[in-house]
Amino acid sequence: QSPNKPTVPQEKIRPLTSLDHPQSPFYDPEGGSIKLVARVVIERIARKGEQCNIVPDNIDDIVADLAPEEKEEDDTPETCIYSNWSPWSACSSSTCEKGKRMRQRMLKAQLDLSVPCPDTQDFQPCMGPGCSDEDGSTCMMSDWITWSPCSVSCGMGTRSRERYVKQFPEDGSMCKVPTEETEKCIVNEECSPSSCLVTEWGEWDECSASCGTGMKRRHRMIKMTPADGSMCKAETTEAEKCMMPECHTIPCLLSPWSEWSDCSVTCGKGMRTRQRMLKSAAELGDCNEELEQAEKCMLPECPIDCELTEWSQWSECNTSCGKGHMIRTRMIKIEPQFGGTACPETVQRTKCRVRKCLRGPGMEKRRWKEAREKRRSEQAKKNIDSEQYPVCRLKPWTAWTECSTLCGGGIQERYMMVKKRSKSTQFTSCKDKKELRACNVHPC
């Protein structure tokens, strides 16, 4: 909260005091020493990827390599050359019962084979965290975070899990409880052509949060896709939680919520919103409270208009002579709902006129007689033509199909199929025939 302004002229760097500035968090009008707020400890765990006979980068590394290790008397023969001991593993017991912990080293060279070299592993009794002073009894540790995915998608790899120190010892000593565990893992022990090769995981990205709990990610690349052409199922991105220092936020000063806005639609389902304003000054810190809210809203259903099919073809005239009528129909595809446009007519009629009807019983008999003789003469002509030319023969009319609707006007169809088609060019018009007629014309 102290002013973040440069001093003019620039002052020399000096220790902080409790009388520097009234807005300083360390300010004390009576003076005195500054109270301890936090302790920062930096510890190098290991240098990954070390190789033999590599010249250190700087003098600090040389001094670190030459510094004698704090250990008991070493009775290792001079003819046995080992690497340094690894850090102690976690105790095999997570409770206050006795367990074991292990450290190991690697035998680099044995100059005299007649002299046996000691074991490369060392074990030591131990108890779970918080059970003995030696293991950092006053360290309060979090629970283990779940194991990470295996580092490989095929074969043997490693996985790890972490925990963090919830509270350091009150005497200011270091916590010796391990915060990370690593173990081997096997995925698809017998790698098949469907396996893919991936690179090692890259370094973790920075934590997504500057304080509190956040997420961090790391990535790897696909080196070779499966030989059988299938998709590579190996994960290329990995994420886990990360803990940052506790957030110290200043309460946000907010205005009351505004009234809900009108629904975004005039009918059916929509959204509405409301807002509020940030009243506190920006320099007091970021405010994480939401300033806008949205929720669903429901209005009466939108009207649905009637939808119809196209008109059918006109039916035949309903009389064989004189005046009559023809019918055509159409079907309802979607019924009107919620006040939509009603359906228009689905049946239409139109007048039709066939040849005049002959009046009188004598005339009627004469007309039927003439028609019968005409049919006989036409049949005789066809028989004569059939002797000279191949004929076009048709099957009898099929039965009428069922009506397409139960009411409101529908359509029936029947067909006359070609039985024998002539190959002569004189009978190219020999085709199947189709007839339509109206049915169920009564209103629904």
NORNOR-V537124 format. One record per helix or strand of 2 or more residues. SS is the DSSP state (helix for helix, strand for strand). FROM is the first residue (numbers start at 1). TO is the last residue. Records with the same first field share a line. If there is no record, write none. Layout:
# NORNOR-V537124
SS->FROM-TO / FROM-TO
This chain:
# NORNOR-V537124
helix->59-66 / 133-135 / 282-284 / 361-388 / 425-427
strand->80-82 / 98-104 / 107-110 / 121-127 / 140-141 / 155-162 / 165-167 / 180-187 / 197-198 / 213-219 / 222-224 / 237-243 / 269-275 / 292-298 / 307-308 / 323-329 / 332-334 / 347-353 / 393-394 / 410-416 / 418-420 / 433-439
